[in-house]
Amino acid sequence: MLVELQVDDIVRLRKPHPCGGTDWRVVRLGADIGLKCQNCGRRILLPRRELARRMKGWVEKAASTTAGQS
Ligand SMILES: [Zn+2]
């Protein structure tokens, strides 16, 4: 499954973070995707393929404007 991600998207993972949070903000794109827990603020890096496997769905899509930032 190919997942189209943008910085500032909010995604929900199947398995909750130990803090109880399930929603993550995309903070970095690349071979690894940087995610920030919306509950406790901790950041993690997940390979794109791993994220696609763990993802349950979108909570919020960032506005599809071409912000041009990387
Ligand atoms: Zn957390």
N, CA, C, O and the ligand as a Tripos MOL2 file, in Angstrom:
@<TRIPOS>MOLECULE
protein
  281   279    71     0     0
PROTEIN
NO_CHARGES

@<TRIPOS>ATOM
      1 N           0.8470   -1.1900    0.0000 N.3       1 MET1
      2 CA          0.0000    0.0000    0.0000 C.3       1 MET1
      3 C           0.8820    1.2390    0.0000 C.2       1 MET1
      4 O           1.8170    1.3540    0.7920 O.2       1 MET1
      5 N           0.5770    2.1410   -0.8800 N.am      2 LEU2
      6 CA          1.3270    3.3820   -0.9310 C.3       2 LEU2
      7 C           0.5340    4.4790   -0.2340 C.2       2 LEU2
      8 O          -0.6270    4.7320   -0.5560 O.2       2 LEU2
      9 N           1.1740    5.1100    0.7060 N.am      3 VAL3
     10 CA          0.4980    6.1520    1.4670 C.3       3 VAL3
     11 C           1.0760    7.5100    1.0990 C.2       3 VAL3
     12 O           2.2860    7.7250    1.1620 O.2       3 VAL3
     13 N           0.2100    8.3990    0.7220 N.am      4 GLU4
     14 CA          0.6570    9.7530    0.4150 C.3       4 GLU4
     15 C           0.6380   10.5900    1.6800 C.2       4 GLU4
     16 O          -0.4040   10.7970    2.3010 O.2       4 GLU4
     17 N           1.8020   11.0590    2.0370 N.am      5 LEU5
     18 CA          1.9200   11.7990    3.2880 C.3       5 LEU5
     19 C           2.3910   13.2130    3.0380 C.2       5 LEU5
     20 O           3.1400   13.4800    2.0980 O.2       5 LEU5
     21 N           1.9520   14.0950    3.8740 N.am      6 GLN6
     22 CA          2.4280   15.4690    3.8590 C.3       6 GLN6
     23 C           2.7780   15.8680    5.2760 C.2       6 GLN6
     24 O           2.2030   15.3580    6.2380 O.2       6 GLN6
     25 N           3.7140   16.7740    5.3970 N.am      7 VAL7
     26 CA          4.0050   17.3230    6.7120 C.3       7 VAL7
     27 C           2.7390   17.9760    7.2540 C.2       7 VAL7
     28 O           2.0160   18.6580    6.5280 O.2       7 VAL7
     29 N           2.4900   17.7590    8.5200 N.am      8 ASP8
     30 CA          1.3210   18.2910    9.2350 C.3       8 ASP8
     31 C           0.0640   17.4430    9.0860 C.2       8 ASP8
     32 O          -0.9830   17.7790    9.6410 O.2       8 ASP8
     33 N           0.1620   16.3370    8.3330 N.am      9 ASP9
     34 CA         -0.9410   15.3800    8.3650 C.3       9 ASP9
     35 C          -1.0160   14.7710    9.7640 C.2       9 ASP9
     36 O           0.0040   14.6060   10.4340 O.2       9 ASP9
     37 N          -2.2220   14.4440   10.1920 N.am     10 ILE10
     38 CA         -2.3780   13.7220   11.4580 C.3      10 ILE10
     39 C          -2.8640   12.3170   11.1120 C.2      10 ILE10
     40 O          -3.8810   12.1470   10.4400 O.2      10 ILE10
     41 N          -2.1290   11.3240   11.5760 N.am     11 VAL11
     42 CA         -2.4980    9.9450   11.2790 C.3      11 VAL11
     43 C          -2.7730    9.1800   12.5710 C.2      11 VAL11
     44 O          -2.3010    9.5460   13.6470 O.2      11 VAL11
     45 N          -3.5410    8.1220   12.4320 N.am     12 ARG12
     46 CA         -3.8490    7.2770   13.5820 C.3      12 ARG12
     47 C          -3.2340    5.9090   13.3530 C.2      12 ARG12
     48 O          -3.3900    5.3140   12.2870 O.2      12 ARG12
     49 N          -2.5320    5.4160   14.3670 N.am     13 LEU13
     50 CA         -1.9040    4.0960   14.2720 C.3      13 LEU13
     51 C          -2.7400    3.0600   15.0200 C.2      13 LEU13
     52 O          -3.4950    3.3760   15.9390 O.2      13 LEU13
     53 N          -2.5720    1.8100   14.5850 N.am     14 ARG14
     54 CA         -3.3660    0.7220   15.1830 C.3      14 ARG14
     55 C          -3.0100    0.5080   16.6490 C.2      14 ARG14
     56 O          -3.8710    0.2600   17.4940 O.2      14 ARG14
     57 N          -1.7050    0.6130   16.9230 N.am     15 LYS15
     58 CA         -1.2700    0.3430   18.2840 C.3      15 LYS15
     59 C          -0.9990    1.6510   19.0050 C.2      15 LYS15
     60 O          -0.2060    2.4600   18.5220 O.2      15 LYS15
     61 N          -1.6300    1.8820   20.1400 N.am     16 PRO16
     62 CA         -1.4090    3.1430   20.8520 C.3      16 PRO16
     63 C           0.0140    3.2600   21.3780 C.2      16 PRO16
     64 O           0.6610    2.2570   21.6770 O.2      16 PRO16
     65 N           0.4850    4.4700   21.4850 N.am     17 HIS17
     66 CA          1.7400    4.7740   22.1550 C.3      17 HIS17
     67 C           1.5820    4.4020   23.6280 C.2      17 HIS17
     68 O           0.4650    4.4240   24.1460 O.2      17 HIS17
     69 N           2.6850    4.0580   24.3190 N.am     18 PRO18
     70 CA          2.5850    3.7540   25.7530 C.3      18 PRO18
     71 C           1.8970    4.8490   26.5600 C.2      18 PRO18
     72 O           1.3300    4.5760   27.6180 O.2      18 PRO18
     73 N           1.9430    6.0840   26.0710 N.am     19 CYS19
     74 CA          1.2940    7.1790   26.7950 C.3      19 CYS19
     75 C          -0.2180    7.1570   26.6110 C.2      19 CYS19
     76 O          -0.9350    7.8760   27.3070 O.2      19 CYS19
     77 N          -0.7080    6.3490   25.6890 N.am     20 GLY20
     78 CA         -2.1470    6.2720   25.4690 C.3      20 GLY20
     79 C          -2.5940    6.9700   24.1970 C.2      20 GLY20
     80 O          -3.7340    6.8050   23.7610 O.2      20 GLY20
     81 N          -1.7040    7.7460   23.6030 N.am     21 GLY21
     82 CA         -2.0650    8.4800   22.3910 C.3      21 GLY21
     83 C          -2.0760    7.5860   21.1640 C.2      21 GLY21
     84 O          -1.2760    6.6570   21.0520 O.2      21 GLY21
     85 N          -2.9800    7.8720   20.2550 N.am     22 THR22
     86 CA         -3.0270    7.1010   19.0070 C.3      22 THR22
     87 C          -2.8220    7.9880   17.7840 C.2      22 THR22
     88 O          -2.6860    7.4960   16.6640 O.2      22 THR22
     89 N          -2.8020    9.2800   18.0060 N.am     23 ASP23
     90 CA         -2.7090   10.2060   16.8810 C.3      23 ASP23
     91 C          -1.3160   10.8270   16.7980 C.2      23 ASP23
     92 O          -0.7290   11.2290   17.8040 O.2      23 ASP23
     93 N          -0.8130   10.8910   15.5810 N.am     24 TRP24
     94 CA          0.5500   11.3630   15.3540 C.3      24 TRP24
     95 C           0.5700   12.4070   14.2540 C.2      24 TRP24
     96 O          -0.1370   12.2910   13.2530 O.2      24 TRP24
     97 N           1.3750   13.4070   14.4520 N.am     25 ARG25
     98 CA          1.5640   14.4320   13.4190 C.3      25 ARG25
     99 C           2.8150   14.1270   12.6110 C.2      25 ARG25
    100 O           3.8680   13.8240   13.1720 O.2      25 ARG25
    101 N           2.6980   14.2090   11.2990 N.am     26 VAL26
    102 CA          3.8630   14.0100   10.4290 C.3      26 VAL26
    103 C           4.7470   15.2520   10.5180 C.2      26 VAL26
    104 O           4.3060   16.3650   10.2300 O.2      26 VAL26
    105 N           5.9920   15.0450   10.9180 N.am     27 VAL27
    106 CA          6.8890   16.1830   11.0630 C.3      27 VAL27
    107 C           8.0780   16.1140   10.1100 C.2      27 VAL27
    108 O           8.8080   17.0920    9.9520 O.2      27 VAL27
    109 N           8.2710   14.9670    9.4810 N.am     28 ARG28
    110 CA          9.4080   14.8300    8.5760 C.3      28 ARG28
    111 C           9.1020   13.7980    7.5230 C.2      28 ARG28
    112 O           8.5240   12.7540    7.8240 O.2      28 ARG28
    113 N           9.4790   14.0730    6.2950 N.am     29 LEU29
    114 CA          9.2860   13.1130    5.2200 C.3      29 LEU29
    115 C          10.6430   12.6790    4.6810 C.2      29 LEU29
    116 O          11.6170   13.4330    4.7130 O.2      29 LEU29
    117 N          10.6810   11.4610    4.1920 N.am     30 GLY30
    118 CA         11.9240   10.9320    3.6550 C.3      30 GLY30
    119 C          11.8020    9.4320    3.5830 C.2      30 GLY30
    120 O          10.6980    8.8900    3.5320 O.2      30 GLY30
    121 N          12.9340    8.7630    3.5780 N.am     31 ALA31
    122 CA         12.9000    7.3050    3.6190 C.3      31 ALA31
    123 C          12.2400    6.8630    4.9200 C.2      31 ALA31
    124 O          11.4760    5.8980    4.9540 O.2      31 ALA31
    125 N          12.5520    7.5880    5.9840 N.am     32 ASP32
    126 CA         11.8530    7.4010    7.2540 C.3      32 ASP32
    127 C          10.9250    8.5760    7.4850 C.2      32 ASP32
    128 O          11.2410    9.7210    7.1620 O.2      32 ASP32
    129 N           9.7790    8.2630    8.0510 N.am     33 ILE33
    130 CA          8.8000    9.3010    8.3370 C.3      33 ILE33
    131 C           8.9070    9.7000    9.8030 C.2      33 ILE33
    132 O           8.8630    8.8500   10.6930 O.2      33 ILE33
    133 N           9.0440   10.9700   10.0390 N.am     34 GLY34
    134 CA          9.0860   11.4710   11.4070 C.3      34 GLY34
    135 C           7.6780   11.7310   11.9130 C.2      34 GLY34
    136 O           6.8880   12.4160   11.2620 O.2      34 GLY34
    137 N           7.3720   11.1800   13.0760 N.am     35 LEU35
    138 CA          6.0440   11.3500   13.6550 C.3      35 LEU35
    139 C           6.1780   11.9130   15.0610 C.2      35 LEU35
    140 O           7.1040   11.5710   15.7960 O.2      35 LEU35
    141 N           5.2500   12.7740   15.4200 N.am     36 LYS36
    142 CA          5.2490   13.3300   16.7570 C.3      36 LYS36
    143 C           3.9330   12.9610   17.4280 C.2      36 LYS36
    144 O           2.8540   13.2300   16.9000 O.2      36 LYS36
    145 N           4.0370   12.3490   18.5850 N.am     37 CYS37
    146 CA          2.8530   11.9510   19.3350 C.3      37 CYS37
    147 C           2.0570   13.1850   19.7410 C.2      37 CYS37
    148 O           2.6000   14.1280   20.3180 O.2      37 CYS37
    149 N           0.7780   13.1670   19.4350 N.am     38 GLN38
    150 CA         -0.0660   14.3200   19.7410 C.3      38 GLN38
    151 C          -0.4110   14.3850   21.2170 C.2      38 GLN38
    152 O          -0.8920   15.4070   21.7070 O.2      38 GLN38
    153 N          -0.1660   13.3110   21.9120 N.am     39 ASN39
    154 CA         -0.5060   13.2620   23.3260 C.3      39 ASN39
    155 C           0.6570   13.6880   24.2080 C.2      39 ASN39
    156 O           0.4960   14.5330   25.0890 O.2      39 ASN39
    157 N           1.8280   13.1060   23.9740 N.am     40 CYS40
    158 CA          2.9590   13.3890   24.8550 C.3      40 CYS40
    159 C           4.0690   14.1760   24.1780 C.2      40 CYS40
    160 O           4.9980   14.6350   24.8420 O.2      40 CYS40
    161 N           3.9830   14.3350   22.8660 N.am     41 GLY41
    162 CA          4.9520   15.1580   22.1720 C.3      41 GLY41
    163 C           6.2430   14.4680   21.7900 C.2      41 GLY41
    164 O           7.1490   15.1020   21.2500 O.2      41 GLY41
    165 N           6.3380   13.1890   22.0610 N.am     42 ARG42
    166 CA          7.5480   12.4590   21.7150 C.3      42 ARG42
    167 C           7.6360   12.2270   20.2130 C.2      42 ARG42
    168 O           6.6220   12.0250   19.5460 O.2      42 ARG42
    169 N           8.8470   12.2580   19.6920 N.am     43 ARG43
    170 CA          9.0450   12.0320   18.2640 C.3      43 ARG43
    171 C           9.6270   10.6600   18.0130 C.2      43 ARG43
    172 O          10.4630   10.1700   18.7730 O.2      43 ARG43
    173 N           9.1660   10.0390   16.9170 N.am     44 ILE44
    174 CA          9.7240    8.7600   16.5000 C.3      44 ILE44
    175 C           9.9820    8.8100   14.9990 C.2      44 ILE44
    176 O           9.4810    9.6870   14.2950 O.2      44 ILE44
    177 N          10.7670    7.8590   14.5290 N.am     45 LEU45
    178 CA         10.9860    7.6980   13.0990 C.3      45 LEU45
    179 C          10.5250    6.3100   12.7010 C.2      45 LEU45
    180 O          10.8850    5.3190   13.3370 O.2      45 LEU45
    181 N           9.7290    6.2420   11.6470 N.am     46 LEU46
    182 CA          9.2630    4.9530   11.1470 C.3      46 LEU46
    183 C           9.5600    4.8680    9.6630 C.2      46 LEU46
    184 O           9.3050    5.8170    8.9220 O.2      46 LEU46
    185 N          10.1030    3.7230    9.2150 N.am     47 PRO47
    186 CA         10.2260    3.5370    7.7640 C.3      47 PRO47
    187 C           8.8390    3.6470    7.1240 C.2      47 PRO47
    188 O           7.8410    3.2140    7.7000 O.2      47 PRO47
    189 N           8.7960    4.2270    5.9370 N.am     48 ARG48
    190 CA          7.5190    4.4670    5.2720 C.3      48 ARG48
    191 C           6.6720    3.2040    5.1800 C.2      48 ARG48
    192 O           5.4600    3.2400    5.3960 O.2      48 ARG48
    193 N           7.3200    2.0870    4.8560 N.am     49 ARG49
    194 CA          6.5850    0.8330    4.7060 C.3      49 ARG49
    195 C           5.9890    0.3700    6.0280 C.2      49 ARG49
    196 O           4.8730   -0.1480    6.0820 O.2      49 ARG49
    197 N           6.7650    0.5700    7.0970 N.am     50 GLU50
    198 CA          6.3050    0.1940    8.4310 C.3      50 GLU50
    199 C           5.1030    1.0500    8.8390 C.2      50 GLU50
    200 O           4.1380    0.5540    9.4190 O.2      50 GLU50
    201 N           5.1820    2.3130    8.5310 N.am     51 LEU51
    202 CA          4.0770    3.2050    8.8530 C.3      51 LEU51
    203 C           2.8080    2.7800    8.1100 C.2      51 LEU51
    204 O           1.7190    2.7530    8.6830 O.2      51 LEU51
    205 N           2.9710    2.4500    6.8250 N.am     52 ALA52
    206 CA          1.8130    2.0380    6.0300 C.3      52 ALA52
    207 C           1.1460    0.8170    6.6520 C.2      52 ALA52
    208 O          -0.0740    0.6650    6.6090 O.2      52 ALA52
    209 N           1.9620   -0.0380    7.2240 N.am     53 ARG53
    210 CA          1.4310   -1.2570    7.8390 C.3      53 ARG53
    211 C           0.7070   -0.9480    9.1450 C.2      53 ARG53
    212 O          -0.2980   -1.5750    9.4790 O.2      53 ARG53
    213 N           1.2350    0.0270    9.8720 N.am     54 ARG54
    214 CA          0.6660    0.3090   11.2030 C.3      54 ARG54
    215 C          -0.4730    1.3090   11.1710 C.2      54 ARG54
    216 O          -1.2030    1.4750   12.1480 O.2      54 ARG54
    217 N          -0.6100    1.9590   10.0540 N.am     55 MET55
    218 CA         -1.5830    3.0440   10.0020 C.3      55 MET55
    219 C          -3.0080    2.5370    9.9680 C.2      55 MET55
    220 O          -3.3380    1.6100    9.2270 O.2      55 MET55
    221 N          -3.8360    3.1470   10.7660 N.am     56 LYS56
    222 CA         -5.2460    2.7980   10.7860 C.3      56 LYS56
    223 C          -6.0110    3.7460    9.8700 C.2      56 LYS56
    224 O          -6.9560    3.3370    9.1950 O.2      56 LYS56
    225 N          -5.6090    4.9860    9.8470 N.am     57 GLY57
    226 CA         -6.2730    5.9410    8.9600 C.3      57 GLY57
    227 C          -5.8480    7.3590    9.2480 C.2      57 GLY57
    228 O          -4.9800    7.6240   10.0790 O.2      57 GLY57
    229 N          -6.4930    8.2660    8.5290 N.am     58 TRP58
    230 CA         -6.2080    9.6790    8.6960 C.3      58 TRP58
    231 C          -7.0920   10.2590    9.7860 C.2      58 TRP58
    232 O          -8.2530    9.8760    9.9250 O.2      58 TRP58
    233 N          -6.5520   11.1590   10.5360 N.am     59 VAL59
    234 CA         -7.3640   11.9750   11.4310 C.3      59 VAL59
    235 C          -7.6010   13.3100   10.7350 C.2      59 VAL59
    236 O          -8.6970   13.8690   10.7630 O.2      59 VAL59
    237 N          -6.5510   13.7920   10.1200 N.am     60 GLU60
    238 CA         -6.6260   15.1010    9.4890 C.3      60 GLU60
    239 C          -5.5800   15.1820    8.3880 C.2      60 GLU60
    240 O          -4.4290   14.7880    8.5730 O.2      60 GLU60
    241 N          -6.0000   15.6970    7.2470 N.am     61 LYS61
    242 CA         -5.0410   15.9150    6.1660 C.3      61 LYS61
    243 C          -4.6390   17.3790    6.1740 C.2      61 LYS61
    244 O          -5.4710   18.2760    6.3110 O.2      61 LYS61
    245 N          -3.3340   17.5950    6.0230 N.am     62 ALA62
    246 CA         -2.8820   18.9790    5.9050 C.3      62 ALA62
    247 C          -3.4710   19.5730    4.6290 C.2      62 ALA62
    248 O          -3.6970   18.8560    3.6540 O.2      62 ALA62
    249 N          -3.7140   20.8510    4.6340 N.am     63 ALA63
    250 CA         -4.2390   21.5190    3.4400 C.3      63 ALA63
    251 C          -3.3110   21.2260    2.2620 C.2      63 ALA63
    252 O          -2.0890   21.3240    2.3710 O.2      63 ALA63
    253 N          -3.9160   20.8680    1.1470 N.am     64 SER64
    254 CA         -3.1240   20.4080    0.0120 C.3      64 SER64
    255 C          -2.5420   21.5850   -0.7820 C.2      64 SER64
    256 O          -2.5670   21.5900   -2.0130 O.2      64 SER64
    257 N          -2.0360   22.5440   -0.0850 N.am     65 THR65
    258 CA         -1.3370   23.6290   -0.7500 C.3      65 THR65
    259 C           0.1170   23.2390   -0.9260 C.2      65 THR65
    260 O           0.6600   22.4720   -0.1310 O.2      65 THR65
    261 N           0.7420   23.7570   -1.9510 N.am     66 THR66
    262 CA          2.1490   23.4570   -2.1670 C.3      66 THR66
    263 C           2.9780   24.4520   -1.3610 C.2      66 THR66
    264 O           3.3990   25.4930   -1.8660 O.2      66 THR66
    265 N           3.1940   24.1160   -0.1340 N.am     67 ALA67
    266 CA          3.9060   25.0040    0.7640 C.3      67 ALA67
    267 C           5.3750   25.1140    0.3870 C.2      67 ALA67
    268 O           6.0330   26.1020    0.7120 O.2      67 ALA67
    269 N           5.8830   24.1050   -0.2930 N.am     68 GLY68
    270 CA          7.2440   24.1560   -0.7790 C.3      68 GLY68
    271 C           8.3140   24.0690    0.2810 C.2      68 GLY68
    272 O           9.4320   24.5440    0.0770 O.2      68 GLY68
    273 N           7.9940   23.4760    1.3980 N.am     69 GLN69
    274 CA          8.9960   23.2860    2.4340 C.3      69 GLN69
    275 C           9.3000   21.8020    2.5790 C.2      69 GLN69
    276 O           8.4360   20.9490    2.3740 O.2      69 GLN69
    277 N          10.5310   21.5200    2.9330 N.am     70 SER70
    278 CA         10.9160   20.1260    3.0340 C.3      70 SER70
    279 C          11.3820   19.8160    4.4320 C.2      70 SER70
    280 O          11.7530   18.6790    4.7200 O.2      70 SER70
    281 ZN          2.8520    9.5040   23.3110 Zn       71 ZN71
@<TRIPOS>BOND
     1     1     2 1
     2     2     3 1
     3     3     4 2
     4     3     5 am
     5     5     6 1
     6     6     7 1
     7     7     8 2
     8     7     9 am
     9     9    10 1
    10    10    11 1
    11    11    12 2
    12    11    13 am
    13    13    14 1
    14    14    15 1
    15    15    16 2
    16    15    17 am
    17    17    18 1
    18    18    19 1
    19    19    20 2
    20    19    21 am
    21    21    22 1
    22    22    23 1
    23    23    24 2
    24    23    25 am
    25    25    26 1
    26    26    27 1
    27    27    28 2
    28    27    29 am
    29    29    30 1
    30    30    31 1
    31    31    32 2
    32    31    33 am
    33    33    34 1
    34    34    35 1
    35    35    36 2
    36    35    37 am
    37    37    38 1
    38    38    39 1
    39    39    40 2
    40    39    41 am
    41    41    42 1
    42    42    43 1
    43    43    44 2
    44    43    45 am
    45    45    46 1
    46    46    47 1
    47    47    48 2
    48    47    49 am
    49    49    50 1
    50    50    51 1
    51    51    52 2
    52    51    53 am
    53    53    54 1
    54    54    55 1
    55    55    56 2
    56    55    57 am
    57    57    58 1
    58    58    59 1
    59    59    60 2
    60    59    61 am
    61    61    62 1
    62    62    63 1
    63    63    64 2
    64    63    65 am
    65    65    66 1
    66    66    67 1
    67    67    68 2
    68    67    69 am
    69    69    70 1
    70    70    71 1
    71    71    72 2
    72    71    73 am
    73    73    74 1
    74    74    75 1
    75    75    76 2
    76    75    77 am
    77    77    78 1
    78    78    79 1
    79    79    80 2
    80    79    81 am
    81    81    82 1
    82    82    83 1
    83    83    84 2
    84    83    85 am
    85    85    86 1
    86    86    87 1
    87    87    88 2
    88    87    89 am
    89    89    90 1
    90    90    91 1
    91    91    92 2
    92    91    93 am
    93    93    94 1
    94    94    95 1
    95    95    96 2
    96    95    97 am
    97    97    98 1
    98    98    99 1
    99    99   100 2
   100    99   101 am
   101   101   102 1
   102   102   103 1
   103   103   104 2
   104   103   105 am
   105   105   106 1
   106   106   107 1
   107   107   108 2
   108   107   109 am
   109   109   110 1
   110   110   111 1
   111   111   112 2
   112   111   113 am
   113   113   114 1
   114   114   115 1
   115   115   116 2
   116   115   117 am
   117   117   118 1
   118   118   119 1
   119   119   120 2
   120   119   121 am
   121   121   122 1
   122   122   123 1
   123   123   124 2
   124   123   125 am
   125   125   126 1
   126   126   127 1
   127   127   128 2
   128   127   129 am
   129   129   130 1
   130   130   131 1
   131   131   132 2
   132   131   133 am
   133   133   134 1
   134   134   135 1
   135   135   136 2
   136   135   137 am
   137   137   138 1
   138   138   139 1
   139   139   140 2
   140   139   141 am
   141   141   142 1
   142   142   143 1
   143   143   144 2
   144   143   145 am
   145   145   146 1
   146   146   147 1
   147   147   148 2
   148   147   149 am
   149   149   150 1
   150   150   151 1
   151   151   152 2
   152   151   153 am
   153   153   154 1
   154   154   155 1
   155   155   156 2
   156   155   157 am
   157   157   158 1
   158   158   159 1
   159   159   160 2
   160   159   161 am
   161   161   162 1
   162   162   163 1
   163   163   164 2
   164   163   165 am
   165   165   166 1
   166   166   167 1
   167   167   168 2
   168   167   169 am
   169   169   170 1
   170   170   171 1
   171   171   172 2
   172   171   173 am
   173   173   174 1
   174   174   175 1
   175   175   176 2
   176   175   177 am
   177   177   178 1
   178   178   179 1
   179   179   180 2
   180   179   181 am
   181   181   182 1
   182   182   183 1
   183   183   184 2
   184   183   185 am
   185   185   186 1
   186   186   187 1
   187   187   188 2
   188   187   189 am
   189   189   190 1
   190   190   191 1
   191   191   192 2
   192   191   193 am
   193   193   194 1
   194   194   195 1
   195   195   196 2
   196   195   197 am
   197   197   198 1
   198   198   199 1
   199   199   200 2
   200   199   201 am
   201   201   202 1
   202   202   203 1
   203   203   204 2
   204   203   205 am
   205   205   206 1
   206   206   207 1
   207   207   208 2
   208   207   209 am
   209   209   210 1
   210   210   211 1
   211   211   212 2
   212   211   213 am
   213   213   214 1
   214   214   215 1
   215   215   216 2
   216   215   217 am
   217   217   218 1
   218   218   219 1
   219   219   220 2
   220   219   221 am
   221   221   222 1
   222   222   223 1
   223   223   224 2
   224   223   225 am
   225   225   226 1
   226   226   227 1
   227   227   228 2
   228   227   229 am
   229   229   230 1
   230   230   231 1
   231   231   232 2
   232   231   233 am
   233   233   234 1
   234   234   235 1
   235   235   236 2
   236   235   237 am
   237   237   238 1
   238   238   239 1
   239   239   240 2
   240   239   241 am
   241   241   242 1
   242   242   243 1
   243   243   244 2
   244   243   245 am
   245   245   246 1
   246   246   247 1
   247   247   248 2
   248   247   249 am
   249   249   250 1
   250   250   251 1
   251   251   252 2
   252   251   253 am
   253   253   254 1
   254   254   255 1
   255   255   256 2
   256   255   257 am
   257   257   258 1
   258   258   259 1
   259   259   260 2
   260   259   261 am
   261   261   262 1
   262   262   263 1
   263   263   264 2
   264   263   265 am
   265   265   266 1
   266   266   267 1
   267   267   268 2
   268   267   269 am
   269   269   270 1
   270   270   271 1
   271   271   272 2
   272   271   273 am
   273   273   274 1
   274   274   275 1
   275   275   276 2
   276   275   277 am
   277   277   278 1
   278   278   279 1
   279   279   280 2
@<TRIPOS>SUBSTRUCTURE
     1 MET1         2 RESIDUE 1 A MET
     2 LEU2         6 RESIDUE 1 A LEU
     3 VAL3        10 RESIDUE 1 A VAL
     4 GLU4        14 RESIDUE 1 A GLU
     5 LEU5        18 RESIDUE 1 A LEU
     6 GLN6        22 RESIDUE 1 A GLN
     7 VAL7        26 RESIDUE 1 A VAL
     8 ASP8        30 RESIDUE 1 A ASP
     9 ASP9        34 RESIDUE 1 A ASP
    10 ILE10       38 RESIDUE 1 A ILE
    11 VAL11       42 RESIDUE 1 A VAL
    12 ARG12       46 RESIDUE 1 A ARG
    13 LEU13       50 RESIDUE 1 A LEU
    14 ARG14       54 RESIDUE 1 A ARG
    15 LYS15       58 RESIDUE 1 A LYS
    16 PRO16       62 RESIDUE 1 A PRO
    17 HIS17       66 RESIDUE 1 A HIS
    18 PRO18       70 RESIDUE 1 A PRO
    19 CYS19       74 RESIDUE 1 A CYS
    20 GLY20       78 RESIDUE 1 A GLY
    21 GLY21       82 RESIDUE 1 A GLY
    22 THR22       86 RESIDUE 1 A THR
    23 ASP23       90 RESIDUE 1 A ASP
    24 TRP24       94 RESIDUE 1 A TRP
    25 ARG25       98 RESIDUE 1 A ARG
    26 VAL26      102 RESIDUE 1 A VAL
    27 VAL27      106 RESIDUE 1 A VAL
    28 ARG28      110 RESIDUE 1 A ARG
    29 LEU29      114 RESIDUE 1 A LEU
    30 GLY30      118 RESIDUE 1 A GLY
    31 ALA31      122 RESIDUE 1 A ALA
    32 ASP32      126 RESIDUE 1 A ASP
    33 ILE33      130 RESIDUE 1 A ILE
    34 GLY34      134 RESIDUE 1 A GLY
    35 LEU35      138 RESIDUE 1 A LEU
    36 LYS36      142 RESIDUE 1 A LYS
    37 CYS37      146 RESIDUE 1 A CYS
    38 GLN38      150 RESIDUE 1 A GLN
    39 ASN39      154 RESIDUE 1 A ASN
    40 CYS40      158 RESIDUE 1 A CYS
    41 GLY41      162 RESIDUE 1 A GLY
    42 ARG42      166 RESIDUE 1 A ARG
    43 ARG43      170 RESIDUE 1 A ARG
    44 ILE44      174 RESIDUE 1 A ILE
    45 LEU45      178 RESIDUE 1 A LEU
    46 LEU46      182 RESIDUE 1 A LEU
    47 PRO47      186 RESIDUE 1 A PRO
    48 ARG48      190 RESIDUE 1 A ARG
    49 ARG49      194 RESIDUE 1 A ARG
    50 GLU50      198 RESIDUE 1 A GLU
    51 LEU51      202 RESIDUE 1 A LEU
    52 ALA52      206 RESIDUE 1 A ALA
    53 ARG53      210 RESIDUE 1 A ARG
    54 ARG54      214 RESIDUE 1 A ARG
    55 MET55      218 RESIDUE 1 A MET
    56 LYS56      222 RESIDUE 1 A LYS
    57 GLY57      226 RESIDUE 1 A GLY
    58 TRP58      230 RESIDUE 1 A TRP
    59 VAL59      234 RESIDUE 1 A VAL
    60 GLU60      238 RESIDUE 1 A GLU
    61 LYS61      242 RESIDUE 1 A LYS
    62 ALA62      246 RESIDUE 1 A ALA
    63 ALA63      250 RESIDUE 1 A ALA
    64 SER64      254 RESIDUE 1 A SER
    65 THR65      258 RESIDUE 1 A THR
    66 THR66      262 RESIDUE 1 A THR
    67 ALA67      266 RESIDUE 1 A ALA
    68 GLY68      270 RESIDUE 1 A GLY
    69 GLN69      274 RESIDUE 1 A GLN
    70 SER70      278 RESIDUE 1 A SER
    71 ZN71       281 GROUP 0 **** ****
